[in-house]
Amino acid sequence: MKQLFLTFGFLAAALPALAATKVATLHPILADLARQVGGANVEVVEILKPGADIHHFEPAPKDLAEMRGTKLLLASGKGLESFLDKLRDSLGADVKLVEVGAKIPSIPFEEHHHEHAEKEKDHDHEEHDHHHHGSEDPHWWHSAENMKRAARVVADELSAVDPANASAYAAGAKVASKRFGELKSWAQKEIAKIGKKDRLLVTAHGAFGYFCKEYGFEPISLLGIGRSDDASSKHVAETIEEIREHGIKAVFPEDQANPKVLAEIARSTGVKIGEPLIADGTAKVAHTFETMLAHNVRSIVAALAPAAAK
Ligand SMILES: [Zn+2]
């Protein structure tokens, strides 16, 4: 009899894991965030896995079947997943679809247009003729402050579908936010090694707007936010001018994009090609906010800081 009670005791202890809330994710960083906030109370079903292309992903029938078994579906939002309306219709009311980015302040995608002729005519407006405002930038996960907001969104949504564990989710979000704050402080200290006038970040596609805003860089990208459009020869020429004018030391390819124009720019300016940056947060080697940020900051500091500061 005693043996029997012990067996039941063991089963009861194992129950919370069996009853874990199933959460599907459309970005590896959201999967990691859901695990950080939800701990043992959630089971994460990664629909878009590390290595996948976030700009060209479309859920397959097997993904739909997997999503149907979950309570909550976390998407990046900000227009990244163009299929969400269709998905919401086909999933119905049983799965709550949440665009985590919806509660994060947007920055517009800033395409770099350096108009030298105009600039020479009017020095006072130097700051204003650089940018052409376009569509919304979906790459919000490059900012620690945004990650803190996302942690709160995830905790609130988990609490809505699983109110019994609300306090655990709130505590999970607090721990995650504290960690994001520590990572931001570390990144700021590292980036301080790069002089303010040297903080021009030339990358393959327009993914680093939020990073640049948080750490005081000016972004220049050769491709747009969706990675597919080509750089015009005018834009390449402007970028070359900018690199020469500021004495910038490196340009950066990405784990999923290394357009030929970067090599062309390196050839004509003599700049280095830096380590490929992780732009979309899905690299197999680094697909959490922490590992992505660490990789990017180290690569940027290694290429742009003066040798003595590294
Ligand atoms: Zn991207």
Boltz pocket constraint, residues with backbone or C-beta under 6 A from the ligand:
constraints:
  - pocket:
      binder: B
      contacts: [[A, 55], [A, 139], [A, 205], [A, 206], [A, 207], [A, 225], [A, 226], [A, 227], [A, 279], [A, 280]]
      max_distance: 6.0
